[in-house]
Amino acid sequence: MIKLTNLNQIITTLNGTPVADLSQNKTMTYKSALISICELHRPSNPGSGEALRAFDLGLKLLKAEDGLELEKKDIEFLKEIVERSAIFLSVVIGRLLHYLENAINAKVEKK
């Protein structure tokens, strides 16, 4: 299992300005961005179960406080759908990919 920590950390632009969430009502966090990507994910192969998997991960993220343990395959799936997402600017995609990759690498280093 890999723990995603600091889910409520605010995502910033390259110059450090907080990014607004999709509703423009508050700042975007790793948690809110990942939930949005899970909610709005369109599977590349309809009927593959990918949509349900994204939905289930979105629910887990929604219920999480500031940390969540997931299997490596779930984090790799999140990375895949983040890479294919067209709902955010590149800075958000880049921050999310970096965040997920750091979680995977931190687990590997602890072994």
Phi and psi restraints in degrees (value plus and minus 20) as a CYANA .aco file:
   2 ILE   PHI    -140.7  -100.7
   2 ILE   PSI     113.7   153.7
   3 LYS   PHI    -118.2   -78.2
   3 LYS   PSI     104.6   144.6
   4 LEU   PHI    -105.6   -65.6
   4 LEU   PSI     100.3   140.3
   5 THR   PHI    -131.9   -91.9
   5 THR   PSI     145.3   185.3
   6 ASN   PHI      34.4    74.4
   6 ASN   PSI      20.7    60.7
   7 LEU   PHI     -79.8   -39.8
   7 LEU   PSI     -47.1    -7.1
   8 ASN   PHI    -109.8   -69.8
   8 ASN   PSI     -11.0    29.0
   9 GLN   PHI     -88.0   -48.0
   9 GLN   PSI     117.7   157.7
  10 ILE   PHI     -95.2   -55.2
  10 ILE   PSI     116.2   156.2
  11 ILE   PHI    -104.3   -64.3
  11 ILE   PSI     113.9   153.9
  12 THR   PHI    -140.6  -100.6
  12 THR   PSI     139.5   179.5
  13 THR   PHI     -91.2   -51.2
  13 THR   PSI     157.7   197.7
  14 LEU   PHI     -81.0   -41.0
  14 LEU   PSI     -49.9    -9.9
  15 ASN   PHI    -112.9   -72.9
  15 ASN   PSI     -13.2    26.8
  16 GLY   PHI      75.3   115.3
  16 GLY   PSI     -17.2    22.8
  17 THR   PHI     -97.2   -57.2
  17 THR   PSI     110.9   150.9
  18 PRO   PHI     -80.2   -40.2
  18 PRO   PSI     121.8   161.8
  19 VAL   PHI    -112.6   -72.6
  19 VAL   PSI     115.4   155.4
  20 ALA   PHI     -97.7   -57.7
  20 ALA   PSI     128.6   168.6
  21 ASP   PHI     -94.7   -54.7
  21 ASP   PSI     159.3   199.3
  22 LEU   PHI     -81.5   -41.5
  22 LEU   PSI     -49.7    -9.7
  23 SER   PHI    -103.0   -63.0
  23 SER   PSI     -28.0    12.0
  24 GLN   PHI      44.8    84.8
  24 GLN   PSI      -7.8    32.2
  25 ASN   PHI    -110.7   -70.7
  25 ASN   PSI     -42.2    -2.2
  26 LYS   PHI    -173.7  -133.7
  26 LYS   PSI     155.4   195.4
  27 THR   PHI     -97.4   -57.4
  27 THR   PSI     131.5   171.5
  28 MET   PHI    -104.5   -64.5
  28 MET   PSI     117.2   157.2
  29 THR   PHI    -134.6   -94.6
  29 THR   PSI     148.5   188.5
  30 TYR   PHI     -78.3   -38.3
  30 TYR   PSI     -60.4   -20.4
  31 LYS   PHI     -82.4   -42.4
  31 LYS   PSI     -71.5   -31.5
  32 SER   PHI     -85.0   -45.0
  32 SER   PSI     -56.6   -16.6
  33 ALA   PHI     -87.8   -47.8
  33 ALA   PSI     -64.0   -24.0
  34 LEU   PHI     -85.7   -45.7
  34 LEU   PSI     -58.6   -18.6
  35 ILE   PHI     -81.9   -41.9
  35 ILE   PSI     -65.4   -25.4
  36 SER   PHI     -80.0   -40.0
  36 SER   PSI     -62.5   -22.5
  37 ILE   PHI     -84.7   -44.7
  37 ILE   PSI     -60.3   -20.3
  38 CYS   PHI     -84.7   -44.7
  38 CYS   PSI     -62.1   -22.1
  39 GLU   PHI     -85.9   -45.9
  39 GLU   PSI     -58.0   -18.0
  40 LEU   PHI    -120.5   -80.5
  40 LEU   PSI     -11.1    28.9
  41 HIS   PHI     -87.3   -47.3
  41 HIS   PSI     113.0   153.0
  42 ARG   PHI    -131.5   -91.5
  42 ARG   PSI      94.8   134.8
  43 PRO   PHI     -81.3   -41.3
  43 PRO   PSI     123.8   163.8
  44 SER   PHI     -92.7   -52.7
  44 SER   PSI     -44.2    -4.2
  45 ASN   PHI    -149.0  -109.0
  45 ASN   PSI      68.6   108.6
  46 PRO   PHI     -74.2   -34.2
  46 PRO   PSI     120.3   160.3
  47 GLY   PHI      68.3   108.3
  47 GLY   PSI     -18.7    21.3
  48 SER   PHI    -104.5   -64.5
  48 SER   PSI     -30.3     9.7
  49 GLY   PHI      71.4   111.4
  49 GLY   PSI     -22.7    17.3
  50 GLU   PHI     -83.9   -43.9
  50 GLU   PSI     -58.6   -18.6
  51 ALA   PHI     -85.1   -45.1
  51 ALA   PSI     -63.3   -23.3
  52 LEU   PHI     -85.6   -45.6
  52 LEU   PSI     -59.1   -19.1
  53 ARG   PHI     -82.5   -42.5
  53 ARG   PSI     -64.4   -24.4
  54 ALA   PHI     -82.5   -42.5
  54 ALA   PSI     -62.2   -22.2
  55 PHE   PHI     -81.7   -41.7
  55 PHE   PSI     -66.4   -26.4
  56 ASP   PHI     -81.7   -41.7
  56 ASP   PSI     -61.9   -21.9
  57 LEU   PHI     -85.8   -45.8
  57 LEU   PSI     -57.7   -17.7
  58 GLY   PHI     -80.7   -40.7
  58 GLY   PSI     -61.1   -21.1
  59 LEU   PHI     -84.7   -44.7
  59 LEU   PSI     -61.2   -21.2
  60 LYS   PHI     -82.0   -42.0
  60 LYS   PSI     -63.3   -23.3
  61 LEU   PHI     -83.8   -43.8
  61 LEU   PSI     -61.2   -21.2
  62 LEU   PHI     -81.1   -41.1
  62 LEU   PSI     -60.3   -20.3
  63 LYS   PHI     -98.2   -58.2
  63 LYS   PSI     -37.9     2.1
  64 ALA   PHI     -90.5   -50.5
  64 ALA   PSI     126.3   166.3
  65 GLU   PHI     -98.6   -58.6
  65 GLU   PSI    -106.4   -66.4
  66 ASP   PHI    -148.9  -108.9
  66 ASP   PSI     -13.9    26.1
  67 GLY   PHI    -171.3  -131.3
  67 GLY   PSI     133.4   173.4
  68 LEU   PHI    -174.1  -134.1
  68 LEU   PSI     110.5   150.5
  69 GLU   PHI    -113.1   -73.1
  69 GLU   PSI     108.9   148.9
  70 LEU   PHI    -153.8  -113.8
  70 LEU   PSI     137.7   177.7
  71 GLU   PHI     -93.9   -53.9
  71 GLU   PSI     134.7   174.7
  72 LYS   PHI     -76.8   -36.8
  72 LYS   PSI     -59.0   -19.0
  73 LYS   PHI     -83.4   -43.4
  73 LYS   PSI     -51.4   -11.4
  74 ASP   PHI     -91.6   -51.6
  74 ASP   PSI     -58.4   -18.4
  75 ILE   PHI     -89.4   -49.4
  75 ILE   PSI     -58.0   -18.0
  76 GLU   PHI     -84.8   -44.8
  76 GLU   PSI     -57.0   -17.0
  77 PHE   PHI     -84.4   -44.4
  77 PHE   PSI     -63.5   -23.5
  78 LEU   PHI     -78.1   -38.1
  78 LEU   PSI     -62.9   -22.9
  79 LYS   PHI     -78.8   -38.8
  79 LYS   PSI     -62.8   -22.8
  80 GLU   PHI     -81.1   -41.1
  80 GLU   PSI     -66.4   -26.4
  81 ILE   PHI     -94.4   -54.4
  81 ILE   PSI     -47.0    -7.0
  82 VAL   PHI     -85.3   -45.3
  82 VAL   PSI     -65.8   -25.8
  83 GLU   PHI     -80.4   -40.4
  83 GLU   PSI     -54.1   -14.1
  84 ARG   PHI    -109.4   -69.4
  84 ARG   PSI     -25.5    14.5
  85 SER   PHI     -88.4   -48.4
  85 SER   PSI     120.4   160.4
  86 ALA   PHI    -137.2   -97.2
  86 ALA   PSI      -6.0    34.0
  87 ILE   PHI    -114.1   -74.1
  87 ILE   PSI     -33.1     6.9
  88 PHE   PHI    -143.3  -103.3
  88 PHE   PSI     139.8   179.8
  89 LEU   PHI     -89.2   -49.2
  89 LEU   PSI     142.2   182.2
  90 SER   PHI     -80.2   -40.2
  90 SER   PSI     -51.5   -11.5
  91 VAL   PHI     -84.2   -44.2
  91 VAL   PSI     -57.0   -17.0
  92 VAL   PHI     -90.6   -50.6
  92 VAL   PSI     -64.6   -24.6
  93 ILE   PHI     -79.5   -39.5
  93 ILE   PSI     -66.4   -26.4
  94 GLY   PHI     -81.3   -41.3
  94 GLY   PSI     -64.5   -24.5
  95 ARG   PHI     -82.9   -42.9
  95 ARG   PSI     -62.9   -22.9
  96 LEU   PHI     -84.7   -44.7
  96 LEU   PSI     -64.0   -24.0
  97 LEU   PHI     -83.5   -43.5
  97 LEU   PSI     -61.4   -21.4
  98 HIS   PHI     -82.8   -42.8
  98 HIS   PSI     -63.9   -23.9
  99 TYR   PHI     -79.8   -39.8
  99 TYR   PSI     -68.1   -28.1
 100 LEU   PHI     -87.7   -47.7
 100 LEU   PSI     -60.8   -20.8
 101 GLU   PHI     -84.7   -44.7
 101 GLU   PSI     -59.8   -19.8
 102 ASN   PHI     -82.5   -42.5
 102 ASN   PSI     -57.4   -17.4
 103 ALA   PHI     -84.3   -44.3
 103 ALA   PSI     -62.8   -22.8
 104 ILE   PHI     -85.2   -45.2
 104 ILE   PSI     -65.7   -25.7
 105 ASN   PHI     -85.7   -45.7
 105 ASN   PSI     -56.0   -16.0
 106 ALA   PHI     -83.5   -43.5
 106 ALA   PSI     -57.4   -17.4
 107 LYS   PHI     -86.9   -46.9
 107 LYS   PSI     -62.1   -22.1
 108 VAL   PHI     -84.0   -44.0
 108 VAL   PSI     -61.8   -21.8
 109 GLU   PHI     -85.6   -45.6
 109 GLU   PSI     -48.8    -8.8
 110 LYS   PHI     -95.8   -55.8
 110 LYS   PSI     -37.3     2.7
